[in-house]
Amino acid sequence: MEYFRKLEYRQLTPSYYHLEPCFQIPEFMKDQEAKAYVSFYAGQGKMYKISNTKKFIHDYYYGQTIRLGKEFCFIRGECEFDEQSGGVLDYMTEIYEVQKTLGKTYYSNLFNRQDLILSKGMLYKLLKLLTGSECSLKLYGKSFENVRILWENPKLRMNIALENDVLYLTDDNEERLYSLTEDGSILFFAGTVYLPDKDFIGNILPFYSTLFHETGRELEFRGENRDDFIEKVLPVIKKSIAVSVPEKIRESYVVEPLEAQLYLDIVKSKTKCYVSASILFLYGEYRVDPLKAFSAGNMILVRDKEEEERLTRILYDLNFKVADHSFLLKGEEDIFSLMTEKMSVLTDNFSVFYSKEYKNTSIGKLGQAGG
């Protein structure tokens, strides 16, 4: 009975340990052959350096007692690693299993005493597992402590100046941005490692080597290139980067965020009811109907064409068809699907407004078949 009481106690109140990673990235990870290194500290209050990572993983894998110092004695069944550290250990034991299966000579090359050697893909996966935690980082020979790891985009700023009809684009960040990999999937900025999304990477890559890679650099745009940048590039990069637009540009160009509105109404024929939809793209005080010609007068409206197309495509995907100056949904099954399960597709992407007739019309009435 005493044995089972102790067993129950151990299961209810395990002693939790934690891993702290230390990353080394000696050079820019340009290709698949590039390497990074990680070592670990482990402990509860006092943290101990793991001097032999391969042996540590081996002992953990086989459930052996692990001793690192006076205040570190990990006994399987009595002790656990916290959830995030446990995920890291699970990943490392997977690596250990695969390499052990391939043979000692091969898997020994992944370990260099305290270090586990990482490819670019392995580094990304490990950082993803460590999202929200802190690490130490030695980047290109310079050491950083208490580095946060975040699975999000860094908050970058750009500044635009217009002088003598020449547009100047400059980096407006106090800290330098580092891309640790060629594809931009791992960034270091202001003491934080970021794992950005693909859209963000696509928006900053054209500017990385020309603007962010070194401090004090600027880009110039003249003539048609200046106008093309304002009308086509600026709306795209503003989704990812805070861009300061001077008043000189605002005097000739309307640079406002896009707000999408959708108006739903009922259209009746002699025998049936259809759903009618009208889109409005709002840029400040300017209202754009994609099915009608638009003019901003003497101003140039900087439109987010990419986002407008994405939003319009949503209606086409729901089987709306263009009819005169609106979108019509005619199929009974399509109408039923929209009003029962697909409405969230619209409300997630538009500010949706409903006519009184739409609100008062039931699904049954819309689904009635005529001659």
N, C-alpha and C positions, 0 to 999 in steps of 0.2 A: 504493500500500500504506500509506503514511503517513497518508493521508486516512482510510482505513477503520480503521486502528489508533486514531486519534484519536476516530473516531465510536464505536467499541466502548468506549473509555475513558469518553467522555461518558455513554454509556448506563448504564455500571456505577457510576460515581461522580459523579452530578449534585451540584451545589451547592444545598442546600435553604434556602429562605427561609420566613418565617413572617409571618402577619398578626395584629395585635392590634386588636380592635375597641373603639371608644369610642361608647357609646350616649348619646343625650340624649332624655329623655322629659319635656317641659316641663310637661305637665298630664295628669290622669287621662284615659285613653283610653276615653271613654264610648260612642262610637258609631263607625260605619264611616268617618266623615270625620276622625277623630282621626289625628294624625301623630306619628311618632317619627323620630329621625335617627341615622344611624350614619356615623362616619368611621373611618379606619384608619391604623395605623402598620404599616410593613413593614420587614423586615430579617432579619439573622442574629444577630449579636451586638448591634451598634448598630442601633436602630430609627429609621426616618425617617418623618416625618409625610407622608401622601399629601395634597398640597395641592389636587389636582384629581382627584377620584374618577372622573369621567366619562372624562377622558383616560387615566387608569390602566387602566380597564376596556377602553377602545377599543384601547389598545396591546397589552394582554394578549390580547384577542379576535383581533386580526390578527397575533399572533406577532411584534410589533415589540420591539426592545430597549428596556427600561425603565431609566432612570437617575434615581435619587432623591438621590444624594449620592456622596461619595467611596467609600464601602464598600457601595454598592448599585448593581449593574449586572446586571439580569436579562436573560439571553440565552436565548431558547427553544432547547432541545436540550442546552444546557450546564447550565441551572438548572431547578429545580422548586420548587414550594411544597409544604410538608408536606401530608399527607393531609387533615387537617381544614381547613387554609387553602385547599387545592385545591377542596374541596367548597363552601366559601363563594364562591370565585371562579367556580365552575361555575354556582352559583345566580345570581350577579350578572350573568354573561354571558348567562344565559337571559333575565333582565329586560332587559338591553341589546338582545338580539335582537328581543324582542317590541316594545319601544318604538321601536327603530330602524325596524322594519317599518311602524309606525303613523305615522311621520313625525317630523321633527326638532322641530317645535314642541311636540309632545306629550311626547316622551321627555326633552326638555331640562328639563321641569318636575319631573322626578324627581331632578334633580341641582342642588345649590347649592354649587358649587365643591368643598369637601372633603366635603360631606355627601351621602349617599344618603337620600332621603326614603322612609319606610316606613309602610305601612298597618299595622293591627293584625295582619292575617294574615301579612304579609311579615315583621313583627317576630318573630312566633311561629316561623315557619319558620327564620329566620336563627338565633334562639336555640337551636332544636333542633339545627341543624347544628353549633353551637358547644358542645354539651353536654360537660361535663368540663373546659372551658378557663376562662380568666379574661378579664375585660374591665374597662374603666373605665366608670362610669355617672354621669351627671348627672341626678338624679331630682328633679323639682320645684324645680330651682335649687340643690340640694345635691349636692356631688361625693363619689363613693365610688371608691376604687381597689382593685385586686386582688379584684374581685367574681367569685365562682365562679358558673358556670352549670350547674345540675343538672336533669336530667329525672327528678324524684322529688318526694316530698311533704316539706314542712318539718316539723320535729319541734316541734309546738306543745303547750302545756300549759294546762289549765284547773284551777281550784280550786273545790271545792264546800264551802260552810259551811251548817250548819243551826242556826238560832237562833230560839227561840220558835215552832217549827213552820214557819218561813219558810226556804226554800232560797235561798241566794245563790250565784250563779255568777259567777266573776271570771276575768279574763285573768291567767294565772300566768307570763307570759313577760317577760323583762327587756327584750327588744327589741320595737319596734312592728312589726306586720305590715302590709305595703302590698299592696293588690291594684292592679296597674297597668292592668288592663282591667276592664270592667264584668262580664264573664262569669267572672272569677276564674282565667282560664287562665294568667296570668303573675303570679307573686307575688314580692315582695322581702322577705326576712326575714334579719336577723342577717348582713348583708353578702353575701348569696347570692341570686341570681335562681333561682326554682324554676318548673318546668313540671309542675304536679301532675296526678294522674289525675282522672277525672271523679267518682268516688265521693268523693274527698277534697274536691273543689270543692263538691259537693252537700251535704256535711256541715258545711262551715264558712260557706257563704254566708249562712245565716240569722243567724249570729252576727257577721258581719263589721262591719256598720254599727253594731250595737248594743253590741259588746263589743271587737273588735280594732281598730277604726278609730281610737279614741282611748284613751289610757292612763287608768287609774283608774276605769273604768266597771264596773258590775255589773248583773246581771239578777236579778230577784226572782220566785220562784214560790211561790204560796200555795194551800192547800187541794187541790182536785182537780188544778189545774195542776201542783202540786208532785209529786203521786203519778204523774200522767201523764208528767212529765218523767223521773222515775226509772225508770218501768217501760217507757216507749216510746222516749224520746229518748236517754237515757244509753247503752243498749246499742249504738245506732247510732253515736253520735259517738265512743265509746271505740275504735272501729276505726281512727279517723283521728287522734284527739287523746288525749294522756295526761291522764286526769282523776283528780285526787286526791279520793278519797271518804272523808269523815270517819267515825270510829267510830260516831257517833250514828246514821248511816244504816245502817251494817253491823249494828247491833243489831236493826234491824227488817227490813232488806232484804238479800237475798243478791245481792251484786254480784261475780260471778266470770266469768272468760272461758269461752267455750263450747269443749268438746272433743267431737268427734263420733266415735262408735264404731259399727262395723257388724259383725254376727255372721252368718256364712254357714253354712247347714246343708243337709242333704238330707232331703226329705220323699218318702216312697214311697207310691204307691197299689198296687193289685193288678197294674197293667200298666206303670206308668211311675215315673220318678224326677223330682222337681222340685227347684229351688233355692229355699230359704227364706232370707229376710233379715230381721234385726231391727235396728232403730236404737236407740241410746241417746245422748241428749244429756246430757253431764256438765257441771254447774256446781259446781265444788268437790266436796263430798260428796253433792250432790243429783243423782239420775239420773232423766231424763225419757224415757219411752217415748212417742213421738208418737201411738201407737195406743191408749194407755190414759189413763185419768183420772189427774191428778197433783195432789198437795197437799203444800205445804211446811209444813204445820202453822201455827204462829203467825207464821212468817216469810213475807215476800213475796219470791218468787224473781224476779229481774230477768232475763227471758229474751230472747235475741236471736231474736225471731220471724222476722225477715227472713232470717237465715242458716239457721234451722231449715227454713223453707220452701224455700230454695234447695237445701239438701242432700236433703230429701225428694223434691224434683222430679227429682233425678238418677235415683232408682230408677224413678219413673214414666216417664222418658225412655228407660230401658232395657227398658220393657214389663213391669216388675213390677206385680202387682195386689194390692190388699189382700184378705187372706183371714183372717178372725178377728183375731188379734193379731199378724200378721206379714205380710210381703210375699212373694208367690210369683211365681216365673218358670217358666212352663209350656211355652212354645213351644220346640220343639227347635232351631230356627234361632237364637232369642234366647239360649238356653242356650249353644249352641256359640259364638256371637259373644262372649258375656260371658267365657267361659273361655279364649278364644284372643286376642281383640284389645281387648276393652272393660274388662278387669279394672283397667287403669291408671286408668280414670275413677273407680273406687271408691277405689283406693289413694291417688290424688292428693287426695281430699277427706275420707276417713275413715281412722281406725285400724281396719284390717280384721282380724278374727279368724275362724278356720276350725275347724269341728268336726272330730273325728277321722274321721267318716264322709265328710265333704266331701273331706278330704284323700285318702281311700282310694278315692274314686269316680272312675273315668275318664270322659272325655268320651264314649267309646263307650257306656258303661252308661247315661249320662244321655240319650243320643240314641236309645236303643232304643225302638221303637214297639211298643205292645201292641194288644189288640183294640179 
